[in-house]
Amino acid sequence: MEGMKWAIPKPDIIVRDPRNKTILPTGGAYVMWTGPEGRYWRRRNNDGSISVSDNKPEEKIFTAVVTESRTTTAEILKKGIQQAIEGGSDDNI
């Protein structure tokens, strides 16, 4: 998005959007970085109230790791239960 940046408020700091006076979400939001409205956000960046990035951070990476971890745990539990029922050793879990 041209002229926009992803702004995230620093912990324990409340930053309001100058257009609608709502609080900037803790996860961040796209804000106008150019023009008159951009001046406000550049000042917030300069005074340390926000951190900025050109793009929204990826959320898919975390989701994929959690999903994979759950699958792996389920497989380990299934294998352990099968071995316990069969009376096998748990060295191969």
matplotlib code that plots the C-alpha trace (Angstrom):
import matplotlib.pyplot as plt

x = [0.0, 1.6, 2.1, 1.1, 3.1, 2.3, 2.4, 2.6, 2.3, 5.1, 4.0, 2.0, 1.6, -1.8, -1.7, -4.9, -5.6, -6.0, -8.8, -11.3, -9.7, -9.7, -6.8, -4.2, -4.6, -1.7, -1.2, -0.8, -2.6, -1.8, -1.5, -0.9, 2.8, 2.6, 0.8, -0.7, -1.9, 1.6, 3.2, 1.3, 2.5, 6.1, 6.1, 4.8, 7.6, 10.2, 9.0, 9.2, 5.4, 5.3, 7.5, 6.9, 7.4, 6.6, 4.4, 2.2, 4.0, 3.3, 0.9, 1.0, 4.4, 3.2, 0.1, 2.0, 4.4, 1.6, -0.3, 2.8, 3.7, 0.2, 0.4, 3.8, 2.6, -0.5, 1.6, 4.0, 1.0, -0.6, 2.7, 3.2, -0.3, 0.0, 3.3, 1.8, -1.1, 1.2, 3.6, 6.5, 9.3, 9.0, 12.6, 11.4, 8.9]
y = [0.0, 3.1, 5.8, 3.5, 1.8, -0.7, 1.0, -0.9, 1.0, 0.4, -1.6, 0.4, 3.4, 4.5, 6.1, 7.4, 7.7, 11.4, 10.8, 8.9, 9.2, 5.4, 3.7, 2.0, -1.8, -3.5, -5.7, -2.6, -1.2, 0.4, 4.2, 7.0, 7.9, 10.7, 14.1, 16.0, 12.8, 11.3, 14.1, 12.9, 9.3, 10.4, 12.4, 9.4, 7.4, 10.0, 10.3, 6.5, 5.9, 3.5, 1.3, 1.0, -1.4, -1.3, -4.5, -6.2, -9.0, -12.6, -14.5, -17.7, -18.8, -19.0, -20.9, -23.4, -24.1, -24.6, -26.9, -29.0, -29.2, -30.4, -33.1, -34.2, -34.4, -36.4, -38.9, -39.3, -40.0, -42.4, -44.3, -44.4, -45.7, -48.4, -49.6, -49.6, -51.7, -54.1, -54.2, -52.8, -50.7, -46.9, -46.4, -45.8, -43.0]
z = [0.0, -1.2, 1.4, 4.2, 7.0, 9.7, 13.1, 16.4, 19.7, 22.2, 25.3, 27.9, 25.5, 24.2, 20.8, 19.2, 15.5, 14.7, 12.2, 14.4, 17.9, 18.3, 20.1, 17.8, 18.4, 20.3, 17.2, 15.0, 12.0, 8.7, 8.9, 6.4, 6.3, 3.8, 3.7, 6.7, 8.5, 8.0, 10.0, 13.1, 12.7, 12.0, 15.2, 17.1, 15.6, 16.5, 20.1, 20.5, 20.9, 18.0, 15.9, 12.2, 9.4, 5.7, 5.9, 8.3, 10.1, 9.0, 11.2, 9.1, 10.4, 14.0, 13.0, 11.0, 13.9, 16.3, 14.0, 13.3, 16.9, 17.8, 15.1, 16.3, 19.9, 18.8, 16.9, 19.9, 22.2, 19.8, 19.4, 23.1, 23.8, 21.1, 22.6, 26.1, 24.9, 23.1, 26.1, 24.1, 25.4, 25.3, 24.0, 20.5, 21.2]

ax = plt.figure().add_subplot(projection="3d")
ax.plot(x, y, z, "-o")
ax.set_aspect("equal")
plt.show()
